Amino acid sequence: MDDRRHDLELGFGTRALRAAARPPRVEQQPGAVPIYQSATFDSEDAAELGDILSDRRDGYAYSRLDNPTSAALAATVAELEAAEAGYALASGMAAIHATLLSVLRAGDHVIAARALYGSTQHMLAGILRRLGVETSFVDTADLGSVEAAIRPNSRLLYLETISNPTITVADLPALAELAHARGLLVAVDNTFASPYLCRPIEHGADLVVESCTKWLSGHSDVLAGVVVGRRELIEPLRLVQIDTGGSLAPLSAFLVLRGIATLHVRMQRHAENALAVARHLQAADGVGAVFYPGLPSHPQHELAQRLLRSGGGMLAFDLGERRAAQLFLDALRLPPRTASLGSVRTICVHPPSTTHRQLDEGELAEAGIRPGLIRVSVGLEDASDLLADFEHGLQAAREVLAGQGV
């Protein structure tokens, strides 16, 4: 019997349930990826459901495993990163967590950059250490230090394309060549750069992590993460996510896809503004070192010229004293008092008390994070307004430093 005729013979409640769950038939291609806001997907029969859940055939059954909108996001980022495959997760940290758990086991050893996002460093030094994985944090700008840290049980070299928050640019081709020669996998967090600035896969990385919360979505309105790489590495990562539950919501995937459409336009403006701010800070009284890959004074400027499309939207500078950094931030009128980065709005933070609050004074010093360091994610405001606001903040900091005789 035809389903519609059959439904007319059913009770009202049953008919309401069935009708409300019946999607319309759409023959035309939609202009945007639809939001598949459903936890479950129906199969034709029991055999098909079993095959999908067992990965014997492609399809969708339960959104904790796979969801069409999230899969579209993963495929999009994989294409932008020049990778074979990808998998989307609930946040950048969920992506990092799945990456590490998919390739490491008790007894393994990791070599990681000394300057890393605070939560990543805490996961390696704290959580994974309790699970039997050791990590050596080294200056990855020194290839000799990286090579000296390699042990017989070393499994992974973990890097950031541009380090958080010290803005060190990793020599990805040299580091990948060294790691692969000794049998290590290479995982790279590309969040500070985005695939617009750099594609680590093209420089030898095996796995690339993106916090889509940042530049990819670009509007501070969604949490998401993605990992891309060779298919043989993405499949076990997907299995980790299935059992740990860091699933990406379909609406979040949709919002990131919408942001990616303007990534290239936004990154061009972010970089233009960041260069203007960096130059202003470099010439300003009371400012110590300014770290921006687009400045000739940056330690890896020549490397950045080869690896990055531009200097990007991230910079950092040193005001020397923690108190001066706090007064600078409090005097700003345009940037919001918030965390994160990669937004259309400029965001300034004091890493020792925010992004790297998990580290003690010794660990901060080892990572090169100075007490007066300010990290800036430069937004899309008019550059002249940003420069005026930064000068206002610097004046507040100068008054304190002058009073201390600095």
N, C-alpha and C positions, 0 to 999 in steps of 0.2 A: 504494500500500500504506500502511496506517496506520503512523504513525511508531513506535508502541510495538511492533507486530509486526515491523516492519523491524529495530528495535534487537535483538530476540531472535536475529536471524541474524548479528549482528556479533560481533566478538571482545570478550573481557572488557575490555581496555583502552579500546577505542572506546566501549563501552557505559558504562563508568565516567565517561569524559569527558563524554558527552552527558547522562547522568542527573544528574551533579553540577551542571550548568549550567542545568538546567530549573527555572525558578521555579514555585512552586505557584500555582494559580488561586485568587484571593481575590475573592469576590463582594461581601463586606461592606466598608464604608468603614473604614479603620483609624483608631484614636483618636489617632495621631501620624503625622507625615510619615515614611514609611519611609526607611531609609538605603540608598540605591541604590549599594552598594559594588561598583561594576563600572566598569572602564575602558572597556568596549565594550558596545554594544547591537546586537542582531541586527535586520536588516531582512528584509522578506518576499522581496525580490528585488533584483537589482543596480540597477535603475532607482530604486527607493525609496532605497537607500543613497546613490546619487549625488545625488538631489534633496535629501536631508537635509544632506549634507556641503556642498552648494552653496547652502544656505539657500533653495531653491525650495519647500520645504515644512517644516512644523514636525516636530520629532522629535528623537531622540537617537541618536547613532552613536558618539561618542567623548567621554569626560568632560573632556578638556582644552577642548573646545568648549562643551559644555553637559552638565549632569547634573540629573536631576529634583529631588534634594534641595537642591542649590545654587540651582536655579531657584525652588524654593519659598521659600527664604530671601530671595532678591532680591525676589520678588513681595510677601512679607510686609513687608519694610522699605519698599518703594515705597508700599504702602498706608498704613503708619504715617506716612510722610513726606509724604503727599498728592502723590506723583509719578506720572507716567505709567508709568514702567518703571524697572527696576533690573538690576544685574548684580553677582554676588558674586565675590570674589577671595580669594586666599590670606592676605592680611593687610591691615591698614590702609595700610601703605606701598605695597603692591601696588595698592591702590585709588587712592591719590594719584598714583602713577607712571602708571597707565593714564589717569587723568583728564587729567593734564598732557600726555601724549603724544598723546592723542586730539584735542586742540584746538590744539596748538602746533606750529610748524615753524620751521626756521632763519630768522632775521630778525624773528621776533615779539618783542614786549615784554610783560612781565608786571608788574603792580603788585600787590605782596603786603604784607600786614600786617607791621610790623616785628617784632612778637612772634609767633613761630610755633614749632611743634614743631621741635626741632633738626634732625632728619633731613629734614623738609620744606624747611627753610631751606637745608640743605646741598645738597639735590637741585636747588633753584632756582639757588643762587649758584655751585654747583660743577659738577654733572653736566650740567644743561641749558645752562649757560653755555658749556661745551665744545662743545655741539652747536649753538651759534649763537643761543640764546634769552637775551635780557637780562632782568634783573629789577631793579625799583626797590622797595626796602623803605621803607615810609612809615608814619607814625602814622595809622592808619585812623580814629582817633577825631577827627581833624581833616579834615573834608571838603575844606577848601581845599588841604591838602597832597596829598590824593588827586587832586583835579582838576588841580593843577599838575604832577603826575607823568605825566599822560596824554600820549602821543605819537601821531603818525600811525600808527605800527605797533603800538600797544598792542592786545592781543587779549584779555587776561584780567585780571580782578580776583580775587585769591585771598585768602580770609579764613578765620578761625576764629570760630564763634559766640561762644565764650568762649575767650580766647587762652591758650595754653600757654607759660609758666606764670604769666603776670602777671594772669590772670583779668579781662582787659579785655573788656567786652561790646560787640560790634560793632553799630552802628546799621544793621541789614540793610536796612530799607526805604529809607533815605536813600542808602546806598551803592549799592544795586541800581539805584535811579532814576538816580543820577549816571552809573553805568557804562553802563547801557543807552542813556542819552541820547547817549553818545559812541561807541556801537557795540561795547562790550566785553561779553564773557560774564562771568558771576559764578559762581565755584565756592566753596563753603563747606564747611569741615570742621566737622561738627556733633558730634564725638566727646565733647567735654566736657559738652555739654548733653544729647544723646540726643533722639530725636523726642518723648519724653515731655515734656521741658522746652520745646523749640522745634522748629518745622518751617520751616526757611529757605525752602523752595519757596513757602510762603504769603507770604513777605516779599520775593519777587523773585529768589531764587537760581535759576540755570539747572541747576547740578549740585550735589549734596550728597554728601559723603563721610562714611562712618561707619567707624571702627575697631570692628568687632564684638567684638574682643578685650576691649573695655572694658565699658561699662554694659550693652550689649545681651546679651552672654553672661553677664557679671556674676560669674563664679566663678574667673577666672584659670586656666582649664583648656583654652583653645582659642585659636588664632590665626585671624582672619578679617577681611575687609573687604567693604564694599559701596558702590556708587555708584548714586544714583538721579537721575532728571531726566526731561526730555522724551525720548521714544522716539528722535527724530532724533539726539540726542546720545549716547544709550546704545548704539546700534548700532555706531558707529565705535569706541567704547570697548571693546566686546566684541571687535572685530577686533584691536585692539591687544593685548588679553590673550591671544587665541588664538596670536598670533605671538611673544609674550614669555613665556608659560607660567606666569603667576601663578595657576594654577588652584586653586580651593578644594576640599579633600577633602570627600566626602559626610558622613563622621562629624562633621567640624567644623561643617558647615552644620546638621546635626541638633542639635548641642550649643547652637548659637546660637539656633535656633528654640525649644529647651526653655527657654533663659534669657529669651527675649522674653516668654514667657507670664507671667512674674512681674515684668517690668520696672516696671510702674506701682506695684506694692506696694513693691518694693525702693527705687525712687527717692524715694518719700515718706519712708521711714525714713532714707535717705542724707541728704536735705535737712534733716530734723529734727535729726539728729545734727550735721550740718555747721554749722547755725545755732547750736547750743549750743556747739560748739567755737569758732566764730568770736567769739561774745560773750565767752567765757572768755578767749581770747587778747587781745581788745581791752582787757580790764580788767586784764591781767596785767602785772606789773613786768618790765621788760627787753625787752618786745616793741615793735617799731616799728610800721610800718603793717601792717594786716590787710586782705587783699583778699578780699571775699566779697560777691557781688551782693545777698545778702539783708540786708546791713547798710546802714542809712541813710548811713553814712560812705563807702560805695563811690562812686567818681566817676561811675559809670553806673547808680546805684541806680534812678533814675526810669525810665531806659530799660529796665532789667532787669524792672521791674514791668510794663512793657507787653509785652515780648517773651517773657519766661520764665514758665513756670507756677509756679516757685519759685526759690530761690537755688541749688538743685542740690547736688551732693555734692563739688564742688571748691573749695578755698580755698588761699590762700598768705599767708605772713606773713614779716616781716623781723626777723632777730635781729642785724643790723648787721655781724657779723663771720663770716667763713667758719668759723673755729675754733669759735665759739659754735654755729653751725648743726650742725657735725659732732658736737659733744658732746651737743647736744640729741637728735640721732638715735640716738647710741650708748646714751643713757640710757633710751630708750623700751623698754618690756617687751612691749607688745601688738603694735604693727605689726611685720611681718617686715622683714628687711633685703633688700629686693628693689626691682625697678623696676615700671613699668606703673601702671595705675590702674583704677578702675571695678570693683573687686572687692568681695565681701562683707566682706573684711577691710580695715581701714584701712591705707593705704600712704603713707608719708612719704618724700620724696626731696629731695636738694639739687640743684636743676637745673644749676648751673654745673659740677658734677662728674659728672652722670649724663645726664639727658635732653637737655641742651644742651652736652655736652662737646665737640662739634665746633666751638664758637665760641670765639674768643680773647677776651681781656679787653675789648678795644675793642668787639667785636661784642656781647658780653654787655651792656655798658653802653648801647649804642645800642638794644638790645631792651628795656631797662628791667629787666634781670635783675640784681639786687643780689647782692653776695658772700654775704650772710647769708640769702638767700631760701630758704624751705622751702615745698615744694608738698605739699599734703595731699589725698589721695582718701579721704574719710571713709566708713568702713564701717558695718556693721550691729551693731556691739557695743553693749552698754548704755552710754548716754551718760555715766553717772556714772563708769564704769570708764575711759572715754577721757579724761575731764577730769582724773581723778587721775593717769593715766599722763602726760598732757601736762604737768601741773604738776611731776611728777617730772623730766621732761626739761628743763623751763624752769629748775628749780633748779640743775641741772648747768651749764647755760649761764650763769646769773647768777653763779655762783662764778668762772667764767673772766672774764667781763666786769668783775666787781668787782675782780679781781686786776690787770686792765689799766687800772683807773681809768676804765672806760667807764660 
